[in-house]
Amino acid sequence: MPRSADTETELPVAEVLPEFADAFPFERFNAMQTATLPALLDSQDNVVVSAPTASGKTAIAEVAICRTLAAGGTALFLAPLRALTTEKEQEWERFEDLGYSVYVVTGERDLNPARAERADILVMTPEKADSATRKHDTHRYSFVTDVDCCVIDEVHLLDSEHRGSVLEVTIARLRRLCDPRVIALSATMSNVDDVAAWLDATDETTFSFDDSARPVPLEASVETYTHGENAFADKYRRLYRALDLVEPHVREEGQALVFVASRQDTVQAAKKARDELTERDIPIGARGDYDFHTAAEQLSDDTLRQSVLDGVGFHHAGLAREDRNLIEEWFREGKIQILFSTSTLAWGVNLPARCVVIRDTRRHDPLEGEVEMSPLDVLQMLGRAGRPGYDDRGYAWIVCDGETLDRYEQLLRDGKPIESRLAEQTQTETGPPTGDLADHLNAEIALGTVGDVSDAMDWLEETFYFVRAQRAADYISGDELRDRVGETLEWLLDNGFVEMDGLSVDPTPLGRLASEFYLRLDTARQFADCAEREQLTAEDILGAVATAGEFDSVTTRSDEEDAVEAVLGDRGTDLDSGSRKVLAICRSSMAGTTPAALRSDAWVIRQNALRLLGALRAIVDRFGTAAEANLVRRVIARVETSISADAVGLAAIDGVGQTRASSLASAGYQTPEDVARATVDELVAAGLSDGVARQVTESAAELPVVEVDWGAFPDSIGRDERDLCEITVRSSAGDARAGLWVTVNGVEMTRKSTYLGETTLPVGVFGGDAEELTYTVHVAFPDLPLSPITHTRTVGVSDS
């Protein structure tokens, strides 16, 4: 049953947690927080709390963290968005001031394993925690097995179509690895008992607070607009409708948050709103406030600086951190009356307003195309309405067309039960029929968690999916679940990810690589097929990535079509428009000239392409040749640094990225050997600083320099003679893993993989019908973007 919050039960923080009083930004716990304190502090049981947005759930997480720190343990906080990990890092400097270490682990930062190991509070996204737990037995990620308490912020993320299953299996895996205490926090959900059953939370440690826990009551409704043929014009129709809704509140000195689809939309909507507010003669803005005018000069964004003086701001993750801090501060102080923002603000910063309008219910995602806002996002944004201490009531609206009116009215009326996305049935040509279940089951097999069908069922029973399958109206029986697991295992077997002997199951090298690189299984299968081609080319490599399942939903907008055509010309004409867009972004990244029309999506697509290219290199290295793996590595370097093909080896030098590689190439340096031979002064003249020049020359000197000693190799041989010779291949500088092979007149004779070092290759010299024999030693480094090296020797064939 939902609980109400008794306003007479507030407790002082200093009384409850005297050692940590300075870690909280307030002096007293509110009624909702106070009700959870016995469960958090007097037991070790898992805790589930469902409460309205803006009711103060963050403090519940902080109480659990304090209890963990007091016991000398390590806390893990799972944030729903990557942008919020940085927010928490800054917000929790309060813990740093008390002598505790906070460390954020994301894919955007280089991991420092020692810092992660020493951290008292770890902050991660579910995706990064999934990746880390998959690699828990490595030195870099062993820290993840030392977690004593795991806080799941916004556990209703379980219902997210693309991310929910990741959170679900990560928590199940973490519980097997180190069995931490779990504190799950959520916005209001109708089936909180299902989450509690999954996490083994007791009735005494499961809380579902009703709307009385909100500090300000909320009135939410749906408003429609007249839908036109032009999407651009529709944005302004929705904007004018939004301004109609907020106008009476702004005139009464209330504030409004308007959520829009993209970063660019926040800027454009703010510009148009300033003009419209002037037209409507709505008295907001602070152009006569000299102090605020002076303060606004601190903003680095010129457009934002002009906008805030008119009482209108915009906020998105692309702004400088300092600019965002100022906008948040001024909005809290009432200097900004209307703030346009992306949905990220709803999940992170506690920035309520008297009224909230969701102008856009659809958004463009670089990887997914045009998508409907998730119900979770919508409810999160609406929950920001109502300022505690200022408003008696909050007001929130969704602006949509008539076609989606019923959907949003039902959402507001009935809420959204949390479902598992782990084993949704899917229909694709190449993917598994059980969707994410196959990906995650393969990962467990690769980890050794699942070794037979019985293990697979035991693993499934630890998931939220199992709980929902047992409780849902369309109940799934144990036999049906076993059939679904069997169907998934059969698909994994047929596609080369597992091997089975009776009921036992083992991972194949492909299954391990798919798990390690976080690949969709259909993509891993496609990459393995690519690796087995007779002659792999750069076009094959880029084409395999552009058509990967991870990019299935990428779309090309009408204003991007000419840019794609300009980059590709007649390349990739057999690809669909989304794949051509991915290919164009990769190609233009290699050239360093991404067209302006593609730049808004280019960063996200490029980062994902680089991840996929890294996986492809590993798969080609395992199933193809060293030369082909080296080719993929050089393609990666070019996409990453925009360096030319003839100077791509410069990217192998530690400390040489896009800018330095460009400077060195422009100065005529083509290879690491060229750089190693240069003086510091010469590299400074090429544009490097003195310190960097010294570092770069040292790094270049550590890379391999191949020398070939032909030994007693003959200059000529009789037609009927035979000779067995040894060729010595060595590196006169650093060593590295290498693939070596010898051809004669283009036909391969011998092949070897080794670390150079020094190695010998036995080669037979046989006289025959040819007039001469051309022997070529080939050396390729699969891990380094160094161009392959060849050394040639010609042997004449005589009749004597």
VENMOJO-V527790 format. One record per residue. N is the residue number from 1. RES is the residue in one letter. SS is DSSP state (~ for helix, > for strand, _ for the rest). D_LAST is the distance of its C-alpha to the last C-alpha in Angstrom with 2 decimals. Layout:
n=<N N>
res=<RES RES>
ss=<SS SS>
d_last=<D_LAST D_LAST>
//
This chain:
n=<1 2 3 4 5 6 7 8 9 10 11 12 13 14 15 16 17 18 19 20 21 22 23 24 25 26 27 28 29 30 31 32 33 34 35 36 37 38 39 40 41 42 43 44 45 46 47 48 49 50 51 52 53 54 55 56 57 58 59 60 61 62 63 64 65 66 67 68 69 70 71 72 73 74 75 76 77 78 79 80 81 82 83 84 85 86 87 88 89 90 91 92 93 94 95 96 97 98 99 100 101 102 103 104 105 106 107 108 109 110 111 112 113 114 115 116 117 118 119 120 121 122 123 124 125 126 127 128 129 130 131 132 133 134 135 136 137 138 139 140 141 142 143 144 145 146 147 148 149 150 151 152 153 154 155 156 157 158 159 160 161 162 163 164 165 166 167 168 169 170 171 172 173 174 175 176 177 178 179 180 181 182 183 184 185 186 187 188 189 190 191 192 193 194 195 196 197 198 199 200 201 202 203 204 205 206 207 208 209 210 211 212 213 214 215 216 217 218 219 220 221 222 223 224 225 226 227 228 229 230 231 232 233 234 235 236 237 238 239 240 241 242 243 244 245 246 247 248 249 250 251 252 253 254 255 256 257 258 259 260 261 262 263 264 265 266 267 268 269 270 271 272 273 274 275 276 277 278 279 280 281 282 283 284 285 286 287 288 289 290 291 292 293 294 295 296 297 298 299 300 301 302 303 304 305 306 307 308 309 310 311 312 313 314 315 316 317 318 319 320 321 322 323 324 325 326 327 328 329 330 331 332 333 334 335 336 337 338 339 340 341 342 343 344 345 346 347 348 349 350 351 352 353 354 355 356 357 358 359 360 361 362 363 364 365 366 367 368 369 370 371 372 373 374 375 376 377 378 379 380 381 382 383 384 385 386 387 388 389 390 391 392 393 394 395 396 397 398 399 400 401 402 403 404 405 406 407 408 409 410 411 412 413 414 415 416 417 418 419 420 421 422 423 424 425 426 427 428 429 430 431 432 433 434 435 436 437 438 439 440 441 442 443 444 445 446 447 448 449 450 451 452 453 454 455 456 457 458 459 460 461 462 463 464 465 466 467 468 469 470 471 472 473 474 475 476 477 478 479 480 481 482 483 484 485 486 487 488 489 490 491 492 493 494 495 496 497 498 499 500 501 502 503 504 505 506 507 508 509 510 511 512 513 514 515 516 517 518 519 520 521 522 523 524 525 526 527 528 529 530 531 532 533 534 535 536 537 538 539 540 541 542 543 544 545 546 547 548 549 550 551 552 553 554 555 556 557 558 559 560 561 562 563 564 565 566 567 568 569 570 571 572 573 574 575 576 577 578 579 580 581 582 583 584 585 586 587 588 589 590 591 592 593 594 595 596 597 598 599 600 601 602 603 604 605 606 607 608 609 610 611 612 613 614 615 616 617 618 619 620 621 622 623 624 625 626 627 628 629 630 631 632 633 634 635 636 637 638 639 640 641 642 643 644 645 646 647 648 649 650 651 652 653 654 655 656 657 658 659 660 661 662 663 664 665 666 667 668 669 670 671 672 673 674 675 676 677 678 679 680 681 682 683 684 685 686 687 688 689 690 691 692 693 694 695 696 697 698 699 700 701 702 703 704 705 706 707 708 709 710 711 712 713 714 715 716 717 718 719 720 721 722 723 724 725 726 727 728 729 730 731 732 733 734 735 736 737 738 739 740 741 742 743 744 745 746 747 748 749 750 751 752 753 754 755 756 757 758 759 760 761 762 763 764 765 766 767 768 769 770 771 772 773 774 775 776 777 778 779 780 781 782 783 784 785 786 787 788 789 790 791 792 793 794 795 796 797 798 799 800>
res=<M P R S A D T E T E L P V A E V L P E F A D A F P F E R F N A M Q T A T L P A L L D S Q D N V V V S A P T A S G K T A I A E V A I C R T L A A G G T A L F L A P L R A L T T E K E Q E W E R F E D L G Y S V Y V V T G E R D L N P A R A E R A D I L V M T P E K A D S A T R K H D T H R Y S F V T D V D C C V I D E V H L L D S E H R G S V L E V T I A R L R R L C D P R V I A L S A T M S N V D D V A A W L D A T D E T T F S F D D S A R P V P L E A S V E T Y T H G E N A F A D K Y R R L Y R A L D L V E P H V R E E G Q A L V F V A S R Q D T V Q A A K K A R D E L T E R D I P I G A R G D Y D F H T A A E Q L S D D T L R Q S V L D G V G F H H A G L A R E D R N L I E E W F R E G K I Q I L F S T S T L A W G V N L P A R C V V I R D T R R H D P L E G E V E M S P L D V L Q M L G R A G R P G Y D D R G Y A W I V C D G E T L D R Y E Q L L R D G K P I E S R L A E Q T Q T E T G P P T G D L A D H L N A E I A L G T V G D V S D A M D W L E E T F Y F V R A Q R A A D Y I S G D E L R D R V G E T L E W L L D N G F V E M D G L S V D P T P L G R L A S E F Y L R L D T A R Q F A D C A E R E Q L T A E D I L G A V A T A G E F D S V T T R S D E E D A V E A V L G D R G T D L D S G S R K V L A I C R S S M A G T T P A A L R S D A W V I R Q N A L R L L G A L R A I V D R F G T A A E A N L V R R V I A R V E T S I S A D A V G L A A I D G V G Q T R A S S L A S A G Y Q T P E D V A R A T V D E L V A A G L S D G V A R Q V T E S A A E L P V V E V D W G A F P D S I G R D E R D L C E I T V R S S A G D A R A G L W V T V N G V E M T R K S T Y L G E T T L P V G V F G G D A E E L T Y T V H V A F P D L P L S P I T H T R T V G V S D S>
ss=<_ _ > _ _ _ _ _ _ _ > > ~ ~ ~ ~ _ ~ ~ ~ ~ ~ ~ _ _ _ _ > > _ ~ ~ ~ ~ ~ ~ ~ ~ ~ ~ ~ _ _ _ _ _ > > > > _ _ _ _ _ _ ~ ~ ~ ~ ~ ~ ~ ~ ~ ~ ~ ~ ~ ~ _ _ _ _ > > > > > _ _ ~ ~ ~ ~ ~ ~ ~ ~ ~ ~ _ ~ ~ ~ ~ ~ _ _ _ _ > > > _ _ _ _ _ _ _ _ ~ ~ ~ ~ ~ ~ _ _ > > > > > ~ ~ ~ ~ ~ ~ ~ ~ ~ _ _ _ _ _ _ _ ~ ~ ~ ~ ~ _ _ > > > > _ _ ~ ~ ~ ~ ~ _ _ _ _ ~ ~ ~ ~ ~ ~ ~ ~ ~ ~ ~ ~ ~ ~ _ _ _ > > > > > > _ _ _ _ _ ~ ~ ~ ~ ~ ~ ~ ~ _ _ _ ~ ~ ~ > > > > _ ~ ~ ~ _ _ _ > > > > > > > > _ _ _ _ _ _ ~ ~ ~ ~ ~ ~ ~ ~ ~ ~ ~ ~ ~ ~ ~ ~ ~ ~ ~ ~ ~ _ _ _ _ > > > > _ _ _ ~ ~ ~ ~ ~ ~ ~ ~ ~ ~ ~ ~ ~ ~ ~ ~ ~ _ _ _ _ _ _ _ _ _ _ ~ ~ ~ ~ ~ ~ ~ _ _ _ _ _ ~ ~ ~ ~ ~ ~ ~ _ _ _ > > > > _ _ _ _ _ ~ ~ ~ ~ ~ ~ ~ ~ ~ ~ ~ ~ _ _ _ _ _ > > > > _ _ ~ ~ ~ ~ _ _ _ _ _ > _ > > > > _ _ _ > > > > _ _ _ > > > > _ _ ~ ~ ~ ~ ~ ~ ~ ~ _ _ > _ _ _ _ _ _ _ > > > > > > > > _ ~ ~ ~ ~ ~ ~ ~ ~ ~ ~ ~ ~ ~ _ _ _ _ _ _ _ _ _ _ _ _ _ _ _ _ _ _ _ _ _ ~ ~ ~ ~ ~ ~ ~ ~ ~ ~ ~ ~ _ _ _ _ > ~ ~ ~ ~ ~ ~ ~ ~ _ _ _ ~ ~ ~ ~ ~ ~ ~ ~ _ _ _ _ _ _ ~ ~ ~ ~ ~ ~ ~ ~ ~ ~ ~ ~ ~ ~ ~ ~ ~ _ _ _ > > > > _ _ > > > > _ ~ ~ ~ ~ ~ ~ ~ ~ _ _ _ _ ~ ~ ~ ~ ~ ~ ~ ~ ~ ~ ~ _ _ _ _ _ _ ~ ~ ~ ~ ~ ~ ~ ~ ~ _ _ ~ ~ ~ _ _ _ _ _ _ ~ ~ ~ ~ ~ ~ ~ ~ ~ ~ ~ _ _ _ _ _ _ _ _ ~ ~ ~ ~ ~ ~ ~ ~ ~ ~ ~ ~ ~ ~ ~ _ _ _ _ ~ ~ ~ ~ ~ ~ ~ ~ ~ ~ ~ ~ ~ ~ ~ ~ ~ ~ ~ ~ ~ ~ ~ ~ ~ ~ ~ ~ _ _ ~ ~ ~ ~ ~ ~ ~ ~ ~ ~ ~ ~ ~ ~ ~ ~ _ _ _ ~ ~ ~ ~ ~ ~ ~ ~ _ _ _ _ _ ~ ~ ~ ~ ~ ~ ~ ~ ~ _ _ _ _ _ ~ ~ ~ ~ ~ ~ _ _ ~ ~ ~ ~ ~ ~ _ _ _ _ ~ ~ ~ ~ ~ ~ ~ ~ ~ ~ ~ ~ _ _ _ _ > > > > _ _ _ _ _ _ > > > _ _ _ > > > > > > > > > > _ _ _ _ > > > > > > > > > _ _ > > > > > > > > > > _ > > > > > > > > > _ _ _ _ _ > > > > > > > > > _ _ _ _ _ _ _ _ > > > > > > > > > > _ _>
d_last=<101.61 101.18 102.81 104.89 104.81 108.09 108.58 110.77 108.04 106.08 105.12 104.29 100.63 101.73 103.70 100.92 97.90 99.31 95.96 94.34 97.21 95.38 92.41 94.60 95.71 99.15 101.91 102.89 101.01 102.26 103.82 100.66 98.67 101.53 101.61 98.00 98.37 99.41 96.37 94.05 95.55 97.25 94.58 90.85 90.73 88.63 90.63 90.57 92.62 93.14 95.27 95.77 93.67 95.14 97.15 95.38 92.62 90.46 92.99 92.57 88.87 89.78 92.32 89.71 87.28 90.01 90.71 87.01 86.76 89.94 88.38 85.25 83.10 80.62 81.55 79.23 80.61 78.90 79.65 79.38 77.62 75.08 77.43 80.09 78.02 78.34 82.05 82.57 80.69 83.10 86.15 85.54 85.44 88.85 87.09 84.94 88.21 89.31 86.20 84.07 80.53 79.71 76.05 74.75 71.47 70.04 66.69 67.53 67.53 65.04 66.18 67.25 67.21 69.29 72.01 72.00 72.38 75.33 77.04 80.48 80.40 77.25 77.36 74.84 74.60 74.17 70.61 69.61 71.41 69.57 66.22 67.32 68.59 65.34 63.61 66.38 64.13 62.10 63.17 63.83 66.28 67.77 70.98 71.92 72.77 75.49 77.74 81.32 82.93 81.46 83.56 82.70 84.15 84.99 84.01 84.87 81.36 80.56 81.62 79.11 76.82 73.58 74.43 76.93 74.52 72.65 75.90 76.81 73.67 73.44 76.94 76.27 73.11 74.88 77.69 75.27 73.46 76.48 79.58 81.17 84.66 84.48 86.89 86.55 88.38 88.94 90.98 93.56 92.03 93.91 91.90 91.74 92.42 89.04 87.26 89.49 88.64 84.91 85.27 87.84 90.48 94.02 97.03 98.28 95.10 94.69 96.50 97.03 99.24 100.95 101.61 104.42 101.73 100.89 102.70 103.53 104.17 101.82 102.62 99.52 99.38 97.22 97.79 96.30 95.44 95.13 91.52 90.13 87.03 85.50 84.07 84.47 88.14 88.66 87.75 90.66 92.99 92.28 92.69 96.12 97.09 96.05 98.10 101.07 100.88 100.61 103.01 106.27 104.85 103.45 106.83 108.35 105.92 103.69 99.90 97.30 93.68 91.82 88.48 85.93 82.42 80.13 79.98 80.18 83.19 85.09 84.84 85.67 88.54 90.01 89.96 91.65 94.14 95.29 96.18 97.88 99.92 101.17 102.06 104.00 105.67 104.75 105.66 102.62 100.52 101.09 100.63 103.91 102.91 101.77 100.49 98.35 97.13 96.00 94.41 92.45 90.65 88.66 86.78 83.28 83.28 85.18 86.14 87.42 89.44 91.30 91.76 93.39 96.11 97.16 97.36 94.19 91.00 87.64 85.51 81.94 79.04 77.31 80.10 79.80 81.21 83.92 85.01 85.27 87.34 89.75 90.11 90.87 93.36 95.14 95.32 96.95 99.38 100.27 99.01 96.70 98.55 95.75 92.22 89.34 86.60 83.69 84.12 82.48 85.82 87.56 85.29 85.33 87.96 91.56 92.94 95.71 97.78 101.02 99.20 95.67 94.24 90.92 90.22 86.81 86.14 82.59 79.82 76.30 73.62 70.12 68.61 71.37 72.66 76.41 78.03 81.62 82.90 83.02 86.50 85.83 85.24 88.34 90.61 89.23 90.01 93.47 94.27 94.18 97.56 100.57 100.96 102.58 105.65 105.81 105.88 108.15 105.70 102.14 101.25 97.93 96.74 93.69 93.35 91.63 91.91 94.02 91.10 90.51 94.16 94.74 91.61 92.70 96.32 95.27 93.10 96.11 98.43 96.41 93.75 90.26 89.54 86.30 83.70 80.30 77.27 74.88 74.52 75.58 74.26 71.84 70.31 66.89 63.82 61.45 63.68 65.45 68.84 70.63 69.81 69.72 70.24 66.59 65.38 67.69 67.22 63.45 64.09 66.26 63.65 61.01 63.45 64.06 67.74 67.43 65.66 67.29 69.73 72.71 71.47 71.07 74.69 75.87 74.09 75.62 79.06 78.75 78.47 81.18 79.91 81.08 84.54 84.88 83.60 86.37 89.11 88.40 90.51 87.54 87.00 83.54 83.70 81.52 79.87 79.05 77.55 75.43 74.27 73.37 71.35 69.64 68.81 67.32 65.21 63.94 62.84 61.10 59.29 58.25 56.88 54.83 57.14 58.27 57.38 60.17 60.68 64.07 66.44 64.32 62.34 59.56 57.97 54.42 52.31 53.34 56.99 56.76 55.19 57.82 60.54 59.06 58.68 61.96 60.37 62.06 60.42 59.60 57.84 55.84 54.77 53.80 51.75 49.93 49.07 47.84 45.58 43.89 42.81 39.13 39.21 42.23 43.38 46.15 48.18 47.91 49.09 52.08 52.93 53.04 55.45 57.57 58.12 58.80 62.06 63.45 63.75 65.23 68.59 67.50 69.18 68.76 72.09 72.91 72.78 69.22 67.65 66.96 65.38 63.02 62.07 61.52 59.08 57.13 57.27 55.44 53.90 55.27 57.25 56.97 58.75 62.50 64.47 64.72 60.97 60.39 62.81 60.94 57.63 59.25 60.57 57.18 55.49 58.19 58.05 54.37 55.37 58.51 60.75 62.73 65.29 68.91 69.79 67.36 68.20 71.09 68.85 65.57 66.08 66.78 64.04 61.49 62.39 62.05 58.77 57.38 58.54 56.86 53.63 53.64 54.05 51.31 48.90 49.75 49.34 45.99 44.89 45.89 44.69 42.02 39.31 39.56 38.41 41.22 43.76 42.77 43.33 46.79 47.50 46.73 49.01 51.71 51.41 51.76 54.78 56.33 55.78 55.24 52.26 49.57 46.20 44.32 46.71 47.30 45.72 48.83 50.77 48.95 50.88 53.99 57.06 55.47 57.17 57.74 59.64 57.50 54.23 55.64 56.73 53.36 51.43 53.86 53.21 49.46 48.35 45.75 44.49 45.91 43.60 45.32 48.65 47.75 46.80 50.05 53.20 56.44 57.98 55.22 55.73 59.48 58.94 57.09 60.28 60.18 62.97 62.36 62.59 60.36 57.77 57.56 57.33 54.62 52.38 52.73 51.94 48.89 47.53 47.76 45.34 41.66 39.13 35.59 32.82 29.24 27.25 23.55 23.29 19.87 18.22 14.61 13.93 10.43 8.59 5.70 7.55 8.89 9.60 13.19 15.19 18.97 20.39 23.99 25.37 28.87 31.40 34.73 37.86 39.02 42.50 44.37 43.08 43.42 42.38 39.04 36.74 33.00 30.15 26.45 24.90 21.41 21.57 25.28 25.12 26.85 25.10 27.75 31.32 33.83 37.41 38.67 40.73 38.94 39.31 35.89 33.54 29.97 27.79 25.10 22.10 19.11 15.73 13.85 10.77 12.12 13.18 14.20 12.73 13.99 16.08 19.49 21.15 24.91 27.43 30.86 34.12 37.55 40.95 43.22 46.36 45.90 45.85 42.85 40.29 37.03 34.35 30.63 27.80 24.38 20.88 17.86 14.29 11.56 8.99 5.58 3.82 0.00>
//
